[in-house]
Amino acid sequence: MQIAKDTVVALEVQLSDVHGNLIQQSAEAVQYLHGGYDGIFPVVEEALQGRAPGDTIEVRLEPGDAFGEYDAELVRMAERAQFPPELEVGMQFEQESDAEDELLIFTVTDLAGDQVVLDGNHPLSGMALQFACTVVSVRAATDGEIERGYADDDTAGPLITVLQ
């Protein structure tokens, strides 16, 4: 079966920087619902259209195709007293954004005296990336999957979430 709208696609994935340094590799196949359901980067989805199990693709993702440009306005300073005592660099916190029903995840990037530096950018924002994958399987989506807009075993969501 070929990849087309309303198929569930399983992929083995590698994400690297443009210099070939591995950033993430799937431990097991990740699945997504193909056909504009936002389960995978649109540029990758387009490159996978019509492919079949065993096919491999490599796609260069510019920042706008992946995690966006780095936005200096998403870096904030906050008072250390607003955070728990066990605060460490690398910890993450959610905060509502100005957009309705949207949460931003801020990462603590520095502790400087009584100030905390928070960065709301994705760690890979501003980076061009190399996305390589092998199609493991393709199957027709169920009516329920199509209605919900994601595969029952949707693990592509976590792939993108981890990287976002």
VOVOBA-706546 format. One line per 2 residues: their letters; for each residue x, y, z of N, C-alpha, C. Coordinates in steps of 0.001 Angstrom, whole numbers, plus 524288, in hexadecimal, padded with zeros to 5 digits. Layout:
N
a	X/Y/Z/X/Y/Z/X/Y/Z; ... .
***
This chain:
164
mq	8034C/7FB68/80000/80000/80000/80000/8037A/804D8/80000; 801E3/808CC/7FD19/804C7/80DA9/7FCD3/8028B/811A2/800B2 .
ia	805EE/8153F/80245/80447/8196C/805CC/800C1/81D2F/802D7; 7FC34/81E17/80510/7F860/821B1/802D2/7F52B/823F2/80750 .
kd	7F1C2/82798/80618/7EE6C/829E9/80A1A/7EB7A/82598/80CF8; 7EB10/8262D/8120F/7E83F/82294/8157B/7EAB6/81D2B/815C5 .
tv	7EFE9/81D12/81596/7F2C1/81843/816CB/7F5ED/81936/81BBB; 7F6D4/81509/81EA7/7FA29/8154F/82346/7FF81/8134B/821A0 .
va	80371/81689/82281/808B7/8156F/820BD/80C35/8148D/8257B; 80F4F/8105D/8254E/8132F/80F59/82960/81895/8104C/82709 .
le	81BD0/81342/829D8/820F5/814CE/827F1/8252E/813B6/82BF9; 829C6/81246/82A13/82E7E/8126C/82D49/83107/817A1/82BEB .
vq	8324A/81ABC/82FDE/833CF/8202D/82EFC/8391C/8216E/8315F; 83C11/8249D/82E8D/840DA/826F1/83099/8409A/82CC7/82F7D .
ls	841D1/82FE0/8336C/8420A/83584/832DD/8478E/8373F/83435; 84A02/83A0B/83094/84F69/83BD0/8314A/84FC3/84198/8300D .
dv	85408/843FB/831CC/854FE/8494C/82FFF/8574F/848E1/82A7C; 8581C/84D37/827E9/859F9/84D0F/8227F/85FAA/84B53/82212 .
hg	8624F/84ACF/82675/867B6/848EA/82677/867EA/84307/82759; 8635B/8408F/827E6/86326/83AE8/82891/86337/8391D/82E36 .
nl	86311/83CAD/831EE/86303/83B32/83776/85D89/83966/838F4; 85D11/83488/83AAC/85804/8324A/83C0C/855B1/83522/840BE .
iq	850CB/836CF/8402B/84DFF/83973/8445D/84A3A/835A7/846FA; 84768/832BF/843C0/84397/82F07/845D4/842C9/82AA5/841EC .
qs	84217/825EC/84407/840E7/82162/840D3/83C8F/81E6C/8438C; 838AC/81CC2/8408B/83455/819E7/842EF/83634/81484/844AA .
ae	834C2/81303/84967/83619/80DDA/84B71/832A1/809B0/848ED; 82DF8/80B42/84779/82A57/807D9/844BE/82771/80B3A/840C6 .
av	824B8/808B4/83D36/821FC/80B9D/83922/81E09/80F5E/83B8B; 81DC9/8140F/83947/819F7/817F2/83AEF/815AE/81827/836CF .
qy	810EC/8190D/8387D/80C73/8191C/834F1/809E6/81E75/834D2; 80794/81FAA/83068/80475/82465/82FF6/80038/82378/82BE1 .
lh	7FC2C/8269C/82C22/7F7ED/8267D/82859/7F94A/82A42/823F3; 7F9D0/8283B/81F37/7FB7E/82B49/81AB5/7F6DA/82E20/8183D .
gg	7F7D1/832F1/81693/7F3CA/835B0/813B0/7F24B/83AF0/815EE; 7F608/83DBC/81840/7F4E1/842FF/81A1E/7F2C1/84346/81FA0 .
yd	7F402/83F67/822E6/7F214/83F43/8284D/7F615/84164/82C31; 7FA4C/8439E/82A40/7FE64/845FF/82D8A/80125/8421D/83115 .
gi	801A4/83D40/82F60/80461/8394F/8327D/80A31/8392B/83170; 80BDB/83BDD/82D55/8115F/83BEE/82BD0/8125C/84100/828DF .
fp	81738/84277/82839/81879/84744/8256B/81617/84714/81FF3; 8135D/84B35/81E40/810E0/84B31/81914/8149B/84A07/8148E .
vv	81965/84BF9/814BF/81D2A/84AFA/8108C/81E72/84521/81043; 81ED3/8429D/814C8/81FDC/83CFA/814EA/81B1D/83A09/812DC .
ee	81682/83BA7/81499/811C5/83911/812CF/8115D/83957/80CD6; 81295/83DCA/80AA5/81268/83E67/804F4/81648/83AB4/80246 .
al	81AF5/83A35/8046D/81EF1/836C8/8022A/81D72/83105/80298; 81A3A/82FAF/8067D/818A2/82A3E/8073F/813F7/828AA/803E2 .
qg	8111E/82C75/801CD/80C8A/82B50/7FE97/80DFA/82778/7FA38; 80B07/82331/7F9D3/80BDB/81F58/7F5AA/81013/81B58/7F6BE .
ra	812D1/81BCD/7FB1E/816F6/81806/7FC7B/81488/81312/7FEA9; 817BC/80EF5/7FEF8/815E8/809D4/800BF/819C5/8079E/804BA .
pg	81834/8038C/8079C/81BCE/80128/80B60/8210A/7FFC5/808D4; 82538/800F9/80BB4/82A81/8001B/809CF/82CF3/804EC/80763 .
dt	829C0/808A7/805C4/82BD5/80D79/8037C/82E6B/810C7/807B5; 83279/81389/8062D/8351A/8172D/809BE/83514/81C8F/8073D .
ie	834E1/82080/80A8E/8354C/825E4/808B5/838E9/828E0/80C5C; 83B1A/82D05/80A48/83E05/830D2/80D65/83C15/8362D/80BD3 .
vr	83AC9/8394C/80FAF/838BC/83E80/80EB2/83BB2/84260/81211; 83D8F/84687/80F95/83FED/84AC7/81298/83B7E/84E59/81456 .
le	83B53/84F5A/81961/83751/852C3/81BA4/839E5/857E9/81D2E; 8383F/85C0E/81AA5/83A08/86137/81C3C/83717/8629A/82143 .
pg	838F3/86663/82447/83651/867A9/82936/8306B/86872/828B0; 82EBD/86B0E/82490/8292A/86BFD/823C9/8260F/86711/822A2 .
da	828B6/862F1/820E8/8262C/85DEF/81FCE/825F8/85A6C/8249C; 828D0/85BDF/828A8/8294B/85875/82D3E/82777/85B55/8322C .
fg	82B10/85D92/83513/829CE/85FCC/83A26/829E9/865BA/83A4A; 82A53/8682F/835BE/82A0A/86DD3/83564/82F41/87083/8364F .
ey	82F39/8757F/83541/833D2/878BA/8363B/83446/879C1/83C17; 838FC/87AB9/83DDB/839D7/87C11/84355/8377F/88174/84459 .
da	83459/881F1/84872/831AB/886D7/849B5/833C2/888E9/84EE3; 836FE/88CF5/84E9C/8395C/88F39/85350/8353B/8913E/8571C .
el	8308E/89275/8552D/82C64/8945D/8589E/82A3D/8900B/85C29; 82B9A/88B36/85B12/829D9/886E7/85E67/82DB0/885B9/862CE .
vr	831B2/888E4/86357/83568/88864/867B2/833C3/88C59/86BCD; 8330A/88A77/87091/83117/88DD9/874C6/8346D/88D3F/879AC .
ma	83462/89155/87CBF/836D8/89133/881EE/83272/890F2/885EC; 83358/88E03/88A0D/82F77/88D97/88E37/83249/88D81/89371 .
er	82F6E/88EDE/8977E/83198/88ED0/89CC8/83223/88932/89EB6; 83689/887F9/8A0EC/837AB/882B7/8A2EF/8339D/8810E/8A700 .
aq	83194/884B1/8A9EB/82DD6/8838A/8AE19/828B0/8814A/8AC02; 8279F/881D4/8A6ED/822CE/87FD3/8A49A/82307/879F5/8A386 .
fp	82781/8778D/8A469/8284D/8721A/8A2EF/82971/86EAE/8A7AD; 828D2/8699A/8A70A/829E6/8660D/8AB67/82FB9/86613/8ACD9 .
pe	830E9/864BF/8B1B6/8365C/864E2/8B379/83A02/86155/8B059; 837F7/85CFA/8AE59/83B43/8593A/8AB87/83C23/85AAC/8A5C9 .
le	83B32/85F8A/8A453/83BB2/86155/89EF0/84127/8604B/89CCC; 84161/85E31/89804/84654/85D17/89566/845F2/85E9B/88FAA .
vg	84A6B/85FAB/88D40/84A9E/860A1/887A8/848A1/85BB9/884E7; 8455A/85C82/88109/8431F/85822/87E1D/83D83/856EC/87FA1 .
mq	83BD3/858A5/88448/83665/857C1/885DC/832D3/85AD9/88244; 82E0A/858D6/881A5/82A4C/85B6F/87E3C/82556/85CC3/8812E .
fe	822E2/86119/87F70/81E0F/862F6/881D0/81A5A/864A7/87D81; 81557/863C2/87E65/8115C/86579/87AB0/80F51/86ACD/87C51 .
qe	80E0A/86DEA/87863/80BA8/87302/8795B/807E0/8741C/874E6; 8035E/87645/87631/7FF9E/877A3/87221/801EB/87BFE/86ED1 .
sd	800EB/87B92/869B6/802D7/87F9F/8662E/7FE8C/883A8/8654A; 7FFE6/8879F/8624D/7FC11/88BA5/86103/7F7CD/88973/85D7D .
ae	7F931/88575/85A62/7F556/882F2/856FD/7F1AB/87FA4/85A55; 7ECCC/87FA0/858E0/7E8D3/87CD2/85BE5/7E9D0/876EF/85BCB .
de	7E956/8746D/86044/7E9D3/86EBF/860D9/7EF1C/86C9D/85F13; 7F349/86F9F/85FB7/7F86E/86DBE/85E3D/7FC0A/86E0D/862EF .
ll	7FEE9/869CE/863D1/802C7/869B3/867FD/80831/869DD/86597; 80B91/86CF5/867D0/81108/86D06/8663F/81427/86A1D/86A5C .
if	81814/86755/868A2/81B93/864A6/86C3C/8209B/867C9/86C6C; 821F9/86977/87122/826C3/86C6E/871F0/82AC3/868F2/87497 .
tv	82F92/86933/872AD/833DF/86631/874E1/83768/869DE/877E1; 838F2/8684E/87C88/83CA7/86B5C/87F9D/841FB/86AAC/87D0A .
td	84438/86EFA/87B23/84946/86EA6/8787A/84DC4/870DD/87BB0; 84C79/873DB/87FCE/850A2/87600/88317/84E58/877C0/88847 .
la	85177/87745/88C60/85025/87946/8918E/85460/87D3E/892E1; 852C9/88217/8937B/8568D/88640/8947F/854D7/88947/89955 .
gd	856E5/887BB/89DD1/85576/88A54/8A2B0/84FB6/88991/8A3D1; 84CDA/88DE6/8A43D/8474A/88D8D/8A568/843F1/88DB1/8A073 .
qv	84676/88D00/89BEB/843BA/88D03/896E7/84409/8879D/8944E; 83FF4/8866C/89162/83FA2/88194/88E6D/83EC6/88310/888BC .
vl	841CC/880B4/8853C/84119/8819F/87FAA/83DC5/87D2C/87D86; 8395D/87E9C/87B1A/835B4/87AD6/878DC/83589/87B90/872FB .
dg	835C4/8774A/8701F/835A2/87784/86A6F/830F8/8746D/86876; 82D63/8770B/865C2/828BA/8748A/863AC/82970/87260/85E35 .
nh	82E17/872D1/85C0E/82F2E/8709D/856EC/82FFE/86AC1/8575D; 82E8B/867FA/8534B/82FD1/86272/85308/835BD/86200/852B1 .
pl	83811/85E0B/85526/83DC9/85D89/854F7/84008/85D48/84F6A; 83CE1/85BA8/84B9F/83EC6/85B40/84641/83CEF/85FC4/842C9 .
sg	83A85/863C7/84521/838CF/86835/841F2/83D97/86AE8/83FA6; 83CE1/86CE0/83AF2/8411E/86F91/83847/844EB/86BF4/83586 .
ma	8441C/866E2/835F0/847B8/8631D/8339D/84569/8609C/82EBA; 848B9/85FF3/82AC7/84756/85CB1/82650/8487E/85710/827F4 .
lq	84519/85384/82670/84586/84E11/8281E/84538/84A61/8237D; 84747/845B6/8243A/846E4/84197/82058/84363/83D59/82297 .
fa	83EFD/83C58/82005/83B2F/8386D/821B4/83BAD/833CF/81DFC; 83D0E/82F47/8200D/83D82/82A8C/81CED/839E2/82678/81F3A .
ct	83734/82397/81BD2/833C3/81F7F/81DC7/83327/81B19/819DB; 83199/816A8/81BEE/8303C/81219/818CA/82A99/810C4/81A00 .
vv	8278C/80FE7/815EC/82218/80E69/8169B/821FB/808AF/81843; 81FCD/807B0/81CE0/81F6D/8025F/81EF6/81A5E/7FFD6/81D31 .
sv	81616/802B1/81DA9/81108/80082/81C14/80D3A/804DF/81ABD; 80942/80363/817C3/8050A/806FA/81647/80006/803D0/81686 .
ra	7FC0D/80606/81903/7F6F5/8036F/81936/7F2AE/80785/818C7; 7EE10/805C4/8174B/7E99E/8094E/81719/7E834/80AEE/81CA5 .
at	7E6F9/80FD5/81D54/7E54B/811C2/82274/7DFB4/80FFB/8237B; 7DE72/80F59/82869/7D916/80E0B/829DB/7D5CC/81301/829AA .
dg	7D0B3/81258/82988/7CD2E/816E2/829A0/7CE0E/81A19/82E91; 7CEF9/8176C/832FA/7CFE4/81A28/837EF/7D4DE/81D61/837CE .
ei	7D8F6/81B46/83580/7DDE1/81E2C/83518/7DD21/82314/831BF; 7DA62/82278/82D71/7D972/826ED/829FF/7D632/82B0F/82CD9 .
er	7D249/82955/82FA7/7CEF1/82CF9/8328A/7D1FF/82FEF/836B7; 7D570/82D26/8398E/7D891/82F9A/83DB3/7DD22/832BD/83B84 .
gy	7DF06/83138/836EF/7E362/83406/8348C/7E8B5/83213/83629; 7E8FA/82D62/83864/7EE06/82B0B/839B9/7ED83/82522/839ED .
ad	7F1F6/8227D/83937/7F21C/81CC7/8394B/7F155/81AD0/83ED8; 7EECA/8164B/83F55/7EDEB/81410/8448A/7F2FE/8134A/8477D .
dd	7F70D/811AA/844DB/7FC22/810DC/84752/7FFB6/81578/84638; 7FD8A/81A18/8459E/8007F/81E9F/843CC/80533/81FB2/84742 .
ta	809CC/81E53/8453C/80E9A/81F87/84808/811B5/823BD/84537; 80FBC/8259A/840C2/81258/82A08/83E34/81173/82EEE/8416A .
gp	80CFD/82F3C/8440E/80BFD/833AB/84779/8105A/8345C/84B5F; 811B1/83025/84E60/815FA/830B3/8520F/81B34/83211/84F7C .
li	81C2C/83021/84AB7/8210F/83189/84819/82152/83776/84785; 81D3C/839AA/8457C/81D31/83F49/844B4/81D04/8422C/849DF .
tv	81A18/84024/84DA6/819C2/842B2/852B9/81F13/842DA/85566; 821D2/83E7A/85547/826ED/83E54/857D0/82A80/8426D/85564 .
lq	82A27/842EC/85049/82D92/8469E/84DB1/82BA1/84C33/84DFE; 826A4/84CEE/84EC5/824A7/85244/84F02/82639/85494/85426 .
***
